[in-house]
Amino acid sequence: MSDSTARARALTGAALSRRSLFAAGASVAGLGVLAACGAGVDTKAGEKGTVVVGASPVPHAKILEFVRDNLAEKESLTVEVREYTDYILPNKDLASKDLDANFYMSIPYFDTEVKANSYKFTAGKPVHVEPLGLYSEKAKSTDDIPEGSEIAIPNDPTNRGRALSLLESAGLIKLKSGLAPNSATAEDVEENSKKLKFTELEAAMIARTLKDFGAGVVNGNYAIEAKLNPSEDSIFLEPAKDNPNANILAWRTEDDSNEDIKKLEKLLHSPEVKKFIEETYTDGSVLPAF
């Protein structure tokens, strides 16, 4: 186990530790912004005819780049894509009007963020689903995970709960009954026959540190970035059918009538985008949700 897990702390019924990918420099302006990928000079949010969108690199930015390069011009629209590597800054930058929209959140995560931060955001219609997966460099199946293993799970509330629900579906734990969807914490683990320990990490960090854990729950977009094939490399994969965790475009509610936002939302649900998703992610790591 690496030194970065030294801060693990025990919880009743399950051990839990917290590590942050950006702890050393969280106050640095722009931290977490990977790149600005506009098809020209970097523009400012709010310019007419342009939508500046914050997005996770894969698949969100890739989908937006397809729209930018193949569809936007027909709608007299310029799309600038700014990539982010974390789950916090895109909403802060949207609220502060550094972005016109963002594209990285699942519906439950959107609901959680809006409630927790009093954001006045609007969610678009579902675009795609990225099935959550359990991955391991040490076990070939869930049965192979040794007793007392440490399992890495995302540290944001929604994906944490979603990860624990995945572990329950895999038969590794049992959660208390009556919990709201994606709301579980390690303290809600009612049965844990393998005495598993749970370590919370930035979601983007888990795929890169699998060697340090018995297994880790990885979001679909980060699995793709890490060159993992969800259908082949995961030891348990979240079912795609009737999955409530579809990803959406989000924007400030004050911009509900903004024609540029409307154009982008329409393009993200076009037959061309659906075909792009199906033909690009043939491993099932990303599925159209419309």
Secondary structure, DSSP 8 states (H G I E B T S, - for coil): --GGGTT-EEETTEEEEE--TTGGGTTSTTTTEEEE--SSS---TT-TTEEEEEE-IIIIIHHHHHHHHHTGGGGT-EEEEEEESSSSHHHHHHHTTS-SEEEEEEHHHHHHHHHHHT--EEE----EE---EEE-SS-SSGGGS-TT-EEEEESSHHHHHHHHHHHHHTTS-EE-TT--TT---GGGEEE-TT--EEEEE-HHHHGGGGGGSSEEEE-HHHHHHTT--HHHH-SEE---TT-S--EEEEEEGGGTT-HHHHHHHHHHTSHHHHHHHHHH-TTSSSEE--
